[in-house]
Amino acid sequence: MAATTLSMAYEKEITGIIESMTLEEKVALLHGNGKFTSAGIPKSGFAEVQYTDGPLGIREEISRDSWDPAGWTIDSATFFPAGTALAATWNISLGYQYGIAIGKEARARNKDFLLAPAVNIIRTPLCGRNYEYLSEDPCLISRIAVPYILGVQEQDVAACVKHFAVNNQETNRGTIDVQASERAIREIYLPGFKAAVTEGGSFAIMGAYNKFRGNYLCENGYFLNKILREEWGFNGVVISDWGAVHSTIESVFAGLDIEMGTEAPFNDYYFSDRLLIAVKNGDIDEKAVDEKVRRLLRVLMNCKAGRPERKTGGIGSPDIRKLTYDVASEAVVLLKNNKAILPLDATGLKSLAVIGANATQTFASGGFGAGVKARYEVTILEGLKNRLGGRVNLKFAQGYREAYQPVDNPGKSFGLLPVTKSDPELIREAVRAAASCDAAIVVIGTTRKFDTEGNDRHDMLLPFGQDQLVNAVIKANPKTVVVIIAGGPFDLRTIHANTDALLWTWFGGSEHGNAVADILLGKVNPSGKLPYTLPEKLEDSPAHALHAFPGDSARVEYLEDILVGYRWFDTRGIQPMYPFGHGLSYTSFDYSGCQTDKSGYGKGDTIKLSCTIRNTGDREGSEVIEVYASAPQSIANRPAQELKGFAKVNLKPGEEKSVEIPVCLNDLSCFDENENGWKLHPGEYTLRIGASSRDIRWEVKVKVTSD
Ligand code: BGC
């Protein structure tokens, strides 16, 4: 995994190109001339620049001047597992392979910029885009996003990490002004972006729709110039979110480089005729335009644009299929498995009821926002058929009806409200199927229409009467497994109380159905862990406990401050339904020999934590080992604990491996608002090694000195 930094080797050549260009040619580079294109420089060998979403794979081609599909027949691609799925694998190497795979597909479709990964913090269970994001925790986000970006950019495509920043809700996203403390942005909301830029070397970053402390993010000099460029040394391009620009002069000076995505006519853009006029009037120095052109050319040249040696990629190759399968299967989280209901023993199974519309639902497209024209997508029912084909009698029953009513809050969000009523006839049919089979699988949860860009959920309840469906099926057949397909968290109180076997899974990509079937049947041992907390009820989660979501139409205050996700639950002593980092296996693991290399550390040191993990069961399996740290509480009002590292190991039955997880001392620092900088407080820190944030197997105290 070689770090890609934006090479400055082309600067002389770039100067020559800029000198040969008219002002009109330069300005043409800085705004969209189609929904997903901006002008090139034909005379210098640069074709039109091509952008593509995004988080679920290479989006189908969109018309140049509207959101309608362009109607191509050669724009299908692999449906990649969503960001939450990738994060749930806690597998850094899969992050890298995922980046390579999606980068290859981007190149095969001749793209220059991949509008991904999306690394916003999952602040509330209700955010409609949670599925695209990775986690509630900045350490997990950073560790997954960095290799992803490295993989993408190795394929000669620029990653465009998004949405910079504090874009954590869809409600009023185009206008909402986020108020958050400096400490909260530094410790929680920015580290993922910082890692993407400083460690991943992301060539591009996307300015978000919303405002931060009064300024739109695409004209927010504090974020774009001060933090991104001055502090983090970013020398790539800042691209606006689609239609997120509100000014010419302010945006130019605040650090935006390219305006994308508003409707045609494209010369109406703030970075089109208006920019030309502003330069001609002397309001903007042409040098500022040159600088933006330089950044774009730097990125294009680093991606080898226009050169014969540029990688040409490929779509849907066997290694990409395998990768999507591996991510989908490693992402499944086994939440609960009482009475060892799972895995199902296929040899003894004669009949299996597969219940729930989500068993036949596809997720590559739907709702609002980026999807994929999937080359194929295996549903869970198809996956089970593929694996059990003919040998087991599979009885499908729809179980519930997906239905919506229009949202009653015009202007706030443009989604749909799910109907929570159950359908008695469908339930009766499901019960008949379950009662007549050896076992039942109920596949419920969300859809792309329900968890979608542009809309936040209104509550955390399972939609379409799914709770009632599950209860009825369990009564009919106690050997029932519930599979939940999720974007963000759901309220599982009813399901948890009545179910013995519970799997949590995601918008899982083209191979999802095969992967889930293999988990259910024990061909693959689950090893996913939750990348966010599943609260018992919505009011328990921080932004909702403090009535700090979604704010009024103008402002939202992040009152929970740094206590996002498990930081809140652990610090306030609130029991979640399932904690951050939780995930069971069909085997068991023993942790022993946990130790640190020293008992005291000073500036610049790295704490080397190690332990031995042994597979004590009779199946091969993988375990994620999580490291949490607590600072001396006396000092800076720290969260009860914070994730500082993790590792994933695969073990055969009886096998043991020693694992080392390094924690840089700097990572124990916190942001000091008085000194406006990071500070490492001396004192006694507690380090914990665990199988989840609430399943701590060992802890130790180490002394930290400030020198
Ligand atoms: C989304 C971005 C996306 C862009 C282009 C916007 O609405 O916020 O994530 O990349 O559209 O599709």
Residues whose N, C-alpha, C, O or C-beta is under 5 A from the ligand:
A	BS01	BGC	D53 L115 D241 W242
